[in-house]
Every structure is written in C-alpha cells, then in structure tokens.
Amino acid sequence: MTAELVRGQNHPLSQSRLEIRISAGTPVVAAAALGDESGRIHGTDWVAHPGAPTQPGLEVSRQAAADHRLAVDLDAVTDAVHRVSILLALPAAGVGPGPARFGAVAAPFVAVTGLDGEEVASYTITGLEAESAVVALELYRRQDAWKVRAVGQGYAGGLAELLTDQALREAVQLAGTIDEAVARGLARSVQAPPPRPSEGDRSRQAATPAVGPDQGGTAPQGTPGPPPYGGQPAGGHGQGGAQPAYGAGPADPSATTGGPIDYSHPRRQTSAPPPPPPAAPQPRPGQPAQPVAGDATGWSMEERLYNQVWGMFEDLARTTAAYRSAVDFAESRMDKELEQALSDPRSRLGGQGDAAREAARARHTELVGQARESLDRDLAHLVAESEVVEPALPPAFARWDNPAWHAYRVPMEIPMAVRLGDLRLPEADPLRIPMLLRLPLERGLWIDSGRADSLDGSFTDSHDMRRLAVETAVAHAARLLAVYPAGEFTVHVIDPAGSGAQALAPLTQTGVLAAPPAQGAAGVGEVLGRLTQRVDLVQMALRGGAPDALPPGFDTSQHLLIVNDFPHGFDDRAVNQLRYLADEGPSVGVHLMMVADREESSAYGPLLDPLWRSLLRLTAVPDDHLADPWVGHAWTYEPPVVPPGSQVLHQVLTRVGAARRAWRR
C-alpha cells in the first residue's frame, strides 16, 4: 500500500534499488545529492545533475522535463553517505522558457517506487510560492536501515542558495554548471508537439513510459496568438492543455508563466466544433482497428495529420521506453538471482547451481520475449499507420519522393509546420517518423559539417562532408521557400570564399535568392549590417508599440540567412553581429542557417557557445543526437534526401522563382 506523505513524515524502505518519479506542470531540473550524517555535501562529485548524471548509486536526467525518473541504488553508495536528497529547480532565467517560481505552477508530485513499478511512498509538494528550488525528498540511513522523508524545503534563491544551505563550498559554481548543462539539453531537444487528443480519438493504446538515465526534455509552452513578427502560433490547434521540444526536440516556443493554453486557431472566429475525422473501416471480429490518415483532432486535414504524426512519435517513444524498461528489469532480476545462487558455496558447484543459473536465464529470456512481443505488436500498428499517413501528407510534411510534389503549386497560406527530415529508433529501424518543425521558426538551424563518420560505420572525408552539409542546407532552404506564399520568405546567402558555389547552384540558378551569394569580408559585412539594422528597426517599432511606424515599403517577410564556411571571412564585428541575429532575429522574423564545423571556430573559445546552443543542430548524415521530451531517447536524425536523378528540387524552386518574379511586378 502506498504511503501518502505530508511534510516531515517518514516511511521505511524495504528495497535498496528504487525509482524516484517526478511530475510537474512545467519543465524542472532534477538532481540528487549525497550527504553525510549531518546532511553536508562534501564536494561537487557528491551531486548527480544534468551535467554529471551518474554518481555512485545515482542516475538522473540530462535534461529539464515535466516528468522525470531517477534511479537510486542505496547499496551502491559509500558508507560515508547517510542521506540522499532529491532536488528540484526551475531552469534559471535566460536558460529556458517557463515560470520563475513554483507558486505559478501546479504542485510537483514525487513518488518512490520499486523497480517493478509498485509505489512505496508519494508526496505532493504544496505551499510553495516564491521558491525556485526545493529539496523534495530525503532518503536517510538509520541503524543500517533506510527511510524516506518528505521535506519540501524551498529556496527563493534557486539552486545556488539550496546547495549553499547544504554546506557545499562550490555551490555557486555548481549551480552555474547545472544551468549550462540544461542549456545544452535545450539545444539538442526535439521540439514538442501539442497535447495528444484523448484516447477516444485515437485507435492505438498508449505505451507505459520507462526508466531511462536521460529521461525527459524541455516542455516549453506556446502563447496564444501569433506575435507580429515571427512568433509561433499557439500550440497545435488541437485540444488540451499546456504544451511540453525534434532538437528541437524531435524546445523552443515562446514562454508563458504556466496555466492552460488555448489551442484554438488565433484567427478563427467561429465557435462551431471541428468536423469529425475520417471514419476508420469497421474491423473484422477479433482484428484490431485499421489505421486511417487524419484520425487525430483538428480543424483541417493538415492539423489532423500534424497531430497524428506527433501522436505516432510519442507512441513510438513510449512503447520503446516500455520495452527498454522491461529488458532492464529482466536483466536486473537475472543478476540478482544469479548472485543469490552463487552466494551459497554449497550450491556454487554441481547440478543444483547449474539448475539455478539455467532457471534465472530462462526467466530472463521469457520476460524479454514477452516485452519484445508487446513491442512488435505496437510497432506493427505504427508501421501500418505510417503506410497510410505518409502518402496522405501535404507537400510541407512530405518527403521529396512523395507524389504530392509533382502537383506542387506555390501556396497561398503558410502551413502549420515543415518537414526537416526523419527520426527513428534502433528497435524500430524500418519505421521513420517525419520531423515536423512549427512555423514560423523559433530557432535557427545549424547544419554540422564537422562529423566525418556515420552510424553505419562508413567514413566521409572532410571535403565530402562540407559538400553534403551545403546540399542539406539547400534542401532545407528549398523546403522553406516552397511552403511560404510568394514574397513572404526571403533567402540570403553568405559564402565568403565561394566554396559552396556548386552545391548552392539550385538556389542561384532558379532566381529564388534576394541577391547573389555575398563573398569576401565586404560582402559579409554588408549582409550582416543590413539584417542587423532590420532587426533593430522592427524591435524598436514593436517595443514602442508602433509597428505601423516602419519605413514605407518595409519588407515584412520572413528572412533566412544561410552562412557557409564559417568563420572564414568573419572578423570580430561580424561574429558579434551573427550572435546578435541568432539571439534576437527569430522574434522579428530573421533566422539563421549555419553550415559550419564547430571545431574550426574553436579559436573564439566560449564566446560562440551561446551561438551554438541557440541553434537546432542537424547533420548531413544520420546521427543520433536528438532527444524526445518524454523519456529522452537518443533518436537517429536522417536528413532529407532527394531521390537520385530526380529533378523535383529544381522543379519546385523554378516554380517558386517564377512566383516571386510575378509577385514583384
């Protein structure tokens, strides 16, 4: 029976290997600290946090998330440890979006469970107001037995004040390290979808989430209604409450201070309910329901497909997490049974010991087989759903080999999102989930040209990697140009040495660029100066409450700046302007797409770290660097690929160029 604790109450623990499950109404940072008999933390290596997620007996999440699962093994801590404190904190201002105090969000809930998922004790942390960090629970040792105590001690000064109160000398430095780790987590997170529709609106069953050392992700929230320049419209136009980040994470919509969010279309005036989704054909008796494209909620087929894709992404994340959790449990159980069988010298040798070992392995095989059977059943449904959803996707959501592109026409309205590649997990290799990023973009993009090896073991030299990176950037830019109405998306290119001329040819030859690619230091300075001035003008107009005061004929379209071969051709002034555009540009419709190798700019040191963190890192070859916001899986990102010999990219850009020329007349 679960013990529902109140502040100060304790409860005995009968198990040494535990999970700490945390639920909050907003992304929180979870950490765990080891303490001596007086509760004193002896050093930074006594704290498990996102920057150092594993310590002896502890494993915590690498990201901020609204849901966490922390692993604790009390048998693995040293004899000097008498306390294990579970710490929660809101991301520091400037690190991530969200509220600044716990009083603005729902009370966090913390539960202690065994590895089998059975809840031992739980605690709802109430009474918090101005606090931004809190000691939630404390596992403590008394006469060789462990107990859990509900603490709920909050600190308005955040992690630094909390750690200082725990007698840690390096409290301020460690708090900064944790903030830095959380910021890195934000940079690699997959952008989260809107809340899923109720189970009655979907044919599949949700899988149970599982234990993972890197659970969770950011859960930023969107604000209702689009800002004048570049902000993201609210949520997913579906039903539900707050929105939780493909990397992005697949962490970047506008922040709110908590509370429910209206996901209705900001410009739709009617109050009539949305039309019902397409009806699925009646299944045969004893057979599962057949999937149908567009079975999620939404006002249009585009919204339904968008929400359905995100539902598939979440379902794959959770069913895989359930499988991995079951396998971990089976292995843990087998290890324990083998340890017990070998601990008795009388049964270590002979038939009795062999029988015990075989029985343990047989139980392990049975548990793993059951988990795999459940996973295969869920994957079969997801594959069947993908087979009907993929052909039904509109061009903005479709792969380049989708027939929808053959009937492409320049749109009259901006779609909800754009596809920037695919995501997959190793347990479900044939299944690809579209990576949809909301429009307008909330973060710039970084096409990493520095990785020279692929997940399949193949090797790509640096020259080919740079070429592939520019080609990937061109494919992304073409997709963005294709989904915007004529005249509402402008692309600029900086190519200081002209090294990307061949790969950039589809953009230059079809006339979709605002001007030829800028070359040399003078060209770099001119483009950066012009876009920086644009950002300044729009910001001043918006902050002054006079958006109509912009100069006559001011171009209000979204702007994308593709930067190739950075940092070549950039002086200190240009680097600072680039950082300024990365930080301030997205809010007023100016976005960056960097094609760069981070190592080549290492001479700048930490000066450029905020730049890389502010961009969503994508790769030119498959790479498992993105995390989902639920359980923190390492998803393999696959860049968009134009079929060999296909002219679809050139055809689409030709039509975009013609539409742009007609619009200018």
Buried (B, 14 or more C-beta within 10 A) or exposed (E): EEBBBEBEEBBEBEBBBBBBBBBBBBBBBBBBBBBBEEBBBBEBEBBBBBBBBEBEBBBBBBBBBBBBBBBBBBEEBEEEBBBBBBBBBBBBEEBBBBBBBBBBBBBBBBBBBBBEEEBBBBBBBEEBEEBBBBBBBBBBBEEEEBBBBBBBBBBEBBBBBBBBBBBBEBBBEBBBBBBBBBBBBBBBBBBBBBBBBEEEBBBBEBBBBBBBBBBBBBBBBBBBEBBEBBBBBBBBBBBBBBBBBBBBBBBBBBBBEBEEBEBBBEEEEEEEEBEEBEEEEEEEEEEBBBBBBBBBBBBBBBBBBBBBBBBBBBBBBBBBBBBBBBBBBBEBBBEEBBEEBEEEEEBEEEEEBEEBBEEBEEBBEEBBEEBBEBBBEBBEBBEEBBEBBBEBBBBBBBBBEBEBBEEBEBBEEBBBBBBBBBBBBEBBEEBBBBBBBBBBBBBBBBBBBBBEEBEEEEEBEEEEBBBBBBBBBBBBBBBBBBBBBBBBBBBBBBBBEEBBBEBBEBBBEBEBBBEEBBBEBEBBBBBBEBBBEBBEBBBEBBEEEEEEEBEEEEBEBBBBBBBBBBBBBBEEEBBBBBBBBBBBBBBBBBBBBBBBBBEBBEEEEEEBBBBBBBBBBBBBBBBBBBBBBBBBBBBBBBBBBBEEEEEBBBBBBBBBBBBBEEEEE
